């Protein structure tokens, strides 16, 4: 779709933050409570915010932004990645190419700044596939009863715990330190703007919930786990049944994971803990053991888009020998398209080179959305093939490449953005 020439893409000025927030209110049906305007303005990731301006009126009709989120890939390397966020178009200005133009701008800016991948959390699943994003993980929301029995982990009880009202300047750096130590593929660093999202509070908009609290678990002086939470008070018939709503959570060792959740599931007056963003192989589920009734529902986690296919595939490691050609389709970034040969070794090394094989003679056909889904090792090529989504010309090529790409653990973003 062509970009309507009655609009232009611009960088907003500092004095118009309130207008950007007003636009986001239209896009996400989330108004800012009276009294919280200044706090809401401060949360905008302003360094990389761009807006679509209607030329005739000067009004903002679309917006997007991005966080600088260097991200772990299989093998432990951390690649340059921009996390796309607050993407919205005013409801009265849809079907005019605004979203397409903003995504193209994001890709151009990301590549100019050296990013080789873009990630996002999709508000609507049907939108981003056409731009080459693929879902790389599924995550679960859990509801854990107070006092749940957790398996013992050696050294857990020796770790110290602090529970405080969350003070951004004091606890933010501790949370960021925990984030920096997380190694699951998909884990990203928190830049100062995304950290502000997870530590700041809006007094008037939180309703019946208490101020944001924080749990910090330490090994000596070193923070090894953290979680932000707030309780919602509930009483029925004189019996307390508070719900502990957990936002960000993360831990760097089995002992730290166990200590963190033993605290969160034993808070006085609470009946249950509700928390999101758990992979289906998350340590907490193993600590609980049989967890029927704990998993409330499963939904899509982060989505990824490879911006530089060669750089991305050579940055990660592999778990099996393979030498496979694939014809790649990428209509948005055609420089990625063509026939490639990926050669991998069981010791982790991989190399991607252009191939002179004709497209209709390549071992496999892949789209950039499929390759992006496969990249972090959570979605398997074999599962796409079994669903009839991948064409295999050389028998055995799917199995060969699927085994090489598959990771040891399921990938996940370690925080929402």
N, C-alpha and C positions, 0 to 999 in steps of 0.2 A: 504493500500500500504506500502510495506517495505521501510525502509530508505536506500538509496543507500550508500554502505559502502565506496564509494570514496569521501564522504563528512563527515565533523564532525561539531558539534555544539559547538561554543566557545563564550567567552566574548571578544569583540574587545578591542584593546588597544587604549589609548587616541590619539596616533599619527596617527590613521587610520580613524578619523572621516570623512575626505574628501572622503575616499573610500566608507563609508556607504552612504554618500549623493549621490555619483555617482551611487551606486546601486539603491537608491530610485528614481533617475532620470530615470533609465531604467524601474523600476516597475510602476511609476506613470506618465511617460511622462512629467515630470516637471524639466527642467534644472534650474541650479542656474545661475543668471545673473552675468557676469563678474563684480567683485568689491563687490559682496555680499557673497563671499565664507566664510569669517570669521563669518558673522552674521548667515548664514545657519548652520555652524558647531555648533554655540552656542545654536541653537534651539533643537538639538537632545536630547531626554530624556535619557541621557547617563547612569544613574544609573541602569536601567533595560534593556538595549539594549543587544540583543544576535544576533549572526550572524551564518549562515551556511558557512563554509569555504571549498572550493574545495582543497583537500589534495595535489594533484599533483601540483597545481599552486599557492596555498596560497591565491587565490582570493576569495573575498566575493561574494556569489551567492544567499543568502537569508538573510532577517533581520526581526526582530520584536522588539518591545519595549512595555513598559507599564507605566502607571501613577498610583500613589497611590491616589485613588478617593473614600474615604468613602462616601457612597450613602444613601440617605433617602429612606425608604420603607413605605408602608401604615401604618399609626399610628404614624409616626414621628421618629422612631428609625433610627439610621445611622449605616449601616453595613460595615464591611471591604470589599472593592472591588478594584480590579485592572482593569484599563481601558486599553484594548489592542489597540495598535496603530502601525503605520508605518510598517505594515505587507507587505512584498514584496518578490517575487522570480524573479530572472533574467529570461527574456523571453527564453533564450537558455538553461535553466536548469529546465524546468517544467517537470511534470510527473515522478519525481524521488523520491517522498515522502518527499520533503523538507518542504512543508507547514504543512503536518501532523505531522512531527517531531517537528516543531517549536511550534505548538499549544499544543502538549503534554508537551513540556518543559515549556510553559507558565502556563499550569494548575498545573504542579508539583511545580514550583516556587511560584505561587500564594498560593497554599495550605500550602506550607512550611512556608510562611510568614504570615499565618493566614487569608488570604482572603477567603470568602465563596461564592463570586460571581465574575464573570468577565463580563465586558460590552465593547461594541465597536460600532463604526459607520461603517457600511458596505459599502465599495466602490462597491462591487459586491454582489447583494442579494443572488445569487445562491451558494455561497461558504460556508457560515458559519453554515447553518442548519445541515450539516452532522457532525459537531462537537458539536451539542447540543445547539447552540445559537438560540434564538427566538426573533423576532421583538416584542418589548413591546409597541411601540407607533408609531403613524403617526404624522408628523409635516408638516407645510405649509410654503411656501415662500410667502411673501406679497409684493405688490407694492402699496404704499400709496401716494396719491397725496398731494402736498404741500397745507397747509391750510385746511386739512380735518377737519370737525367739530367733536369734541370729547365731549362726555357727561360730564357735570360738576361733580366734585367729591369734597366733602367738605374738606377743608384744603390744597388742591393742590397748590393754589397760594401762600400760606404762606411758601412753601418750597423754599430754595435758590438753585441756579443753577450756576455751573462753566463750562465753555467750554474752553478747553485748548489743545495745542499740547500734545499728550500723552508722558509722561516721565515715563519709566518703574519703576524706583525707587520711584517716587513720587505717581503715580496714581495706580500702581499695587496693593499695599496693600489696597487701597480703593475699588478697584474692588473685591479683594479677600474677603473683609469684607462683601460686598453685597452678594457674592456667599455663604458665610458661613451662611447667614440668610435665604436663600431660602429653602422652606419646601415642595415643590411639590415632590411626589415620583419620583425618578430618578435623583433628584438634588444631585450633588456631590461637595465636596470641591476641590479647586484648589491647587495642590501641586506647589512647586516653579517652576518646569519644565513646567507644562502645563500653568501656569501663564505667563511664558516667551513667549510661543507661541502666546498669546493673547495681549502682550504689546510691543514686539520688532518689529522693522521695517527693511525692506530691501530696501535701497535707490534706487538701480539700477533696481530692478525687479518690481517696482510698476507701471511702465508705465506712463500713463497720470494722474493717481490718485495722490492726494495730500498726504502729510505725515499723519499718523494716528492721529486722534483727539480723545478726550474723553469728555463725558458729565458726570458730577457728580452732583447728586441731594442730598441735605442735609436737615435733620431736626435738626436745631441747628448745632452742630458740627458732628453729626452722619451721615455717608453716607447711604442713603436709596434706591438709584437707581444709575445705571451707564450704559453707553454704549460706545463702541469704534466704530468710523466711519471714513470714508474718502470720499471726494467728487470727482467726475469725471466731469470736466468742459465740458459743451456742449453749443454751441451757434448755432442758426439757424436763418438766416435773421436778425441778430442783436438782437435776443431775447434770453435771458439766459434760460437754461433748465438743470442745473446741476442735476446729480443723486447722492443722498446721500446713500452710501453703508454702512450699519450697520453690524458690526460683532457681538461681544459679547453684550448682553443686558440683564438686569435683574432689578427687583424692588421688594421691600419688603412690599409694602402696596398699596391699590387702589389709594391713593393720589399721591404716588411716581410714580406709573405707568403712571398716567395721566400727571403729570408734565414732566416726561421724554419724552413722545411722543409728547407733545405739543411743546417742544423745537425742537426735531428732524424733525418735520413736518412743521417748520416755518423758516428754515434757508434761509437767503437771497440768491437769484439767483438760488435756487433749483426749480425743477419741481416735483420731486417725491423722495420718500424714498424706497429703496429696502432692505429687511431684511429677514433672515431665522430663522428657529427653533421656530415656534409658534405652540402650540397645538391648536386644533380646539375649545377649550374652553378658550383660552388665554384671559386675561382681555382686551387687545387692541381691539380685535374683538367685545367685548361687548361695549366698549367705542365708537367705530365707529358706531355701530348699524347695519343696513342692509349693508352688505359688498360685494355685488356682484361686481366682477371686481377687488376686492382688493386681493383675494387669487389667486396667479399665478398658483401654482400647489402644490399637496400634495405628500409627499414622506415618506419613512421609516425613523424613528428617531433612537434612540439607540436600540441595541440588547443586550440581557442579557443571561448569561449562569450560572445556579446554579451549584456551585462546591460542596457544602455540602447541600443537600436537607433538612435535618432535621434542621440544624442551620438556614437556610434561612426561612423556613416556620414558625418556632417558633419565628423569630425576628419581623415579621410583625403582624399587627392587622387585625381583621376581622369584617364584618358588619352584620353577621347573624349566627344563630345556624346551625351547620352541623356536621354530623358524617358519613364520606364517606371513603370507601376503594378504593384504586386504584392500579393497577398493572403498575409499572413504568419501562420503557425500557430505559437503558442508556448503550450503547455499548462502549463508550469512557471511562467513569468512572463507571465501573460496581459496585462499592461500593454503588452507589445510587440506583441501580436497585432492584426490588423486589416488594412485596406487602406492602403498607403502609396504616395506618388509620389516617386521619386528623380529629381532633375533634375541633370545633370552637364554640365560644359563641358570641352572639350579642354585648356583652360589649367589645369585642376586643381580648380576649385571644384565643390562639390556641396551640394545642399540636399534634405532629406527632410521631407516634410509629410504629414499625414493626408489621405486622399482620400475624397470622398463617393461614389466608384464602388462599386457593389455587388461583394461578393467574387466572385461568379460572372461578373463582367464585367471583372475586372482582367486586365491583359496576361499576368500570370504567377501561378502558385501557388508559394510557397516555404515551407519549414519553417525554424525557427530554426536547426536543425542545418546545413541547407544554406547559409543566409546566413552563419553563422559560419565555415564552411569557405571560402566565397568571399572573406571580408572582407580578408585580407592579400594577395590577388592571385595566389596560387599555384595553387589549384584554379580551373578556369574553369567558368563557367555553361554554356558550350557542351558541355563534356565531360559534365556532369550530364544535360543534355538528350539528348545522343547515347546515354546509357545508359538513357534512358526514365524518369528520376527527376524531371523537371520538366515541368509542364503549361504549354504556351504557347497563349494564346488569340489574341493579335494576331501574325500572321506577321511575323517580323523582330525581335520584342522580345528574344528570347534573344541574338541576335547583337549587337544594340544595347547591351544591358546587359553582356554578356560582355566586349566590347571596352573599355567604360568601367572595369570593375572590374579587369581584368588588369594585373598589375604588370610592371615592367621586369626584375626579378630574382625568383628564387624566395625565398619567405620561409623563415625558420627561427629557432628559438630558439638563442641563442648559448651556452647552457650548460644542462646538465641540472639539474633541481631536483625 
